[in-house]
Amino acid sequence: MRIIQLAAGAAALTAASGAIAAGFADPATIDLEVAQFTGARQGEPGGARLPVDRRLKLSNCPQPHDLEWYGRNRETVLVRCPEPGGWRIFVPLVAEPKQQMAAAAPAQPVVSRGESVTIAVRGSGFVLSRQGEAMESGAVGEWIRVRPAGKRTDPVRARVVRPGMVGMDLP
């Protein structure tokens, strides 16, 4: 039994050293760095959801990897090689219990159907606004139909910005 364990360990070291010798970053090292950065082990709330894909052939990075939070709710860690032309990968995390509950709870509508709203259209260097009527109820961030004020206007879709205001961005 001890011989099998030693053989398995030697095979793992050979595979890891082969990846490093071939000029590739070791995914297990990246996994460890992510765990140290987040303070949680893989699979735990706040830790990496899965190990870094072992099929990735990331070039070996002579400098220490840069790790930073990515996303508004810290749901991903960005790992990158700071060298010019270096690589970057995104490691998704297991959501914290409070984030899971917040995602499960539906947001409360701040605009009600029939309510008078301001429709703001934003473009490069300008903002146009116009009064309108909400044809649907919606929470902040949701897209709803609104009818601009006027007798012969077709409804448009706009994102709820805050109570009494909806908007859309032009490219």
C-alpha positions in Angstrom: 0.0 0.0 0.0 2.8 2.4 0.9 4.5 1.7 -2.5 1.3 2.6 -4.3 1.1 5.9 -2.4 4.7 6.7 -3.1 4.2 5.9 -6.8 1.1 8.1 -7.0 3.0 11.0 -5.3 5.9 10.6 -7.7 3.6 10.6 -10.7 1.9 13.7 -9.5 5.3 15.4 -8.9 6.5 14.3 -12.4 3.3 15.7 -14.0 3.6 19.0 -12.1 7.3 19.4 -12.9 6.6 18.5 -16.5 4.1 21.4 -16.8 6.6 23.7 -15.1 9.5 22.5 -17.2 7.4 23.0 -20.3 7.0 26.6 -19.4 3.4 26.4 -18.1 2.0 27.8 -14.8 0.9 25.1 -12.3 -2.9 25.3 -11.8 -2.6 23.8 -8.3 -0.4 26.8 -7.3 -3.1 29.2 -8.7 -5.7 27.3 -6.7 -3.7 27.7 -3.5 -3.2 31.5 -4.2 -6.9 31.9 -4.7 -7.6 30.1 -1.4 -5.1 32.3 0.4 -6.5 35.5 -1.2 -10.2 34.7 -0.3 -9.5 33.1 3.0 -11.7 30.1 2.2 -10.9 26.7 0.7 -12.3 25.5 -2.6 -16.0 24.5 -2.4 -16.6 26.5 0.8 -18.7 29.7 0.8 -16.3 32.5 -0.3 -13.8 30.0 -1.9 -13.3 28.9 -5.4 -16.3 27.0 -6.9 -14.0 24.6 -8.8 -10.3 24.1 -9.3 -8.6 25.9 -12.2 -9.0 23.8 -15.3 -6.0 21.6 -15.7 -6.2 21.7 -19.5 -5.2 25.4 -19.5 -1.7 25.9 -20.7 -0.9 29.3 -19.1 2.6 30.5 -19.7 4.9 30.4 -16.7 4.9 33.9 -15.1 8.3 35.1 -13.8 6.5 37.6 -11.4 4.1 36.8 -8.7 0.5 36.6 -9.9 -1.8 39.6 -9.3 -5.1 38.7 -7.6 -8.0 41.0 -7.2 -11.8 40.9 -6.7 -13.9 41.1 -9.8 -17.6 41.9 -9.9 -19.8 44.1 -7.8 -20.4 41.4 -5.2 -17.0 39.9 -5.1 -18.3 36.8 -6.9 -15.1 36.2 -8.9 -11.3 36.5 -8.5 -9.3 37.8 -11.3 -5.8 36.1 -11.5 -3.4 37.6 -14.0 0.3 37.5 -14.9 1.5 41.1 -14.7 4.1 40.6 -17.5 3.4 42.5 -20.8 1.3 40.2 -22.9 0.5 38.1 -19.8 -2.6 36.0 -19.4 -5.6 36.4 -17.1 -8.2 34.1 -15.8 -11.4 34.5 -13.8 -12.1 32.1 -10.9 -15.8 32.0 -9.9 -16.5 31.7 -6.2 -19.1 30.0 -4.1 -21.6 32.6 -3.0 -21.7 33.6 0.7 -25.0 32.5 2.4 -26.2 36.2 2.7 -25.5 36.7 -1.0 -27.5 33.6 -1.8 -30.4 34.8 0.3 -30.3 38.3 -1.3 -30.3 36.7 -4.8 -33.3 34.5 -3.8 -35.3 37.4 -2.4 -37.1 39.3 -5.2 -36.5 43.0 -5.4 -39.3 45.3 -4.4 -40.8 47.4 -7.3 -40.0 51.1 -7.0 -42.1 52.0 -10.1 -45.7 51.0 -10.3 -47.9 50.5 -13.4 -49.6 53.7 -14.4 -47.1 55.9 -12.5 -45.8 59.0 -14.1 -42.0 58.6 -14.7 -39.2 60.6 -16.2 -37.6 58.8 -19.2 -33.9 59.7 -19.5 -32.0 58.8 -22.7 -28.2 59.1 -22.3 -25.7 59.2 -25.1 -22.2 60.4 -25.7 -22.1 63.9 -24.2 -25.9 64.4 -23.8 -29.0 63.5 -21.8 -32.6 63.9 -23.0 -35.5 63.5 -20.7 -39.2 63.3 -21.2 -42.2 62.5 -19.1 -44.0 59.2 -19.6 -46.2 56.6 -18.0 -45.0 53.2 -16.7 -46.9 50.4 -18.4 -45.4 47.8 -16.0 -44.2 47.7 -12.4 -40.4 47.2 -11.9 -37.6 47.2 -9.4 -34.3 49.0 -9.8 -32.3 47.5 -12.7 -35.3 45.8 -14.4 -36.5 46.7 -17.9 -40.1 47.8 -18.2 -42.3 49.2 -20.9 -43.1 52.9 -20.7 -45.2 55.2 -22.9 -43.7 58.6 -23.6 -46.2 61.5 -23.0 -48.1 62.3 -26.2 -51.1 61.0 -28.0 -49.4 59.0 -30.8 -46.3 57.5 -29.2 -45.4 53.9 -29.1 -44.2 52.3 -25.9 -40.4 51.8 -25.4 -38.4 49.7 -23.0 -36.3 51.4 -20.4 -34.4 50.3 -17.3 -35.7 51.4 -13.9 -33.0 53.8 -12.4 -34.8 54.9 -9.2 -38.3 55.7 -8.0 -39.9 57.8 -10.6 -37.1 57.5 -13.2 -36.3 55.1 -16.0 -33.6 55.4 -18.6 -31.7 53.9 -21.5 -28.1 54.4 -22.7 -27.4 54.8 -26.4 -24.2 53.3 -27.8 
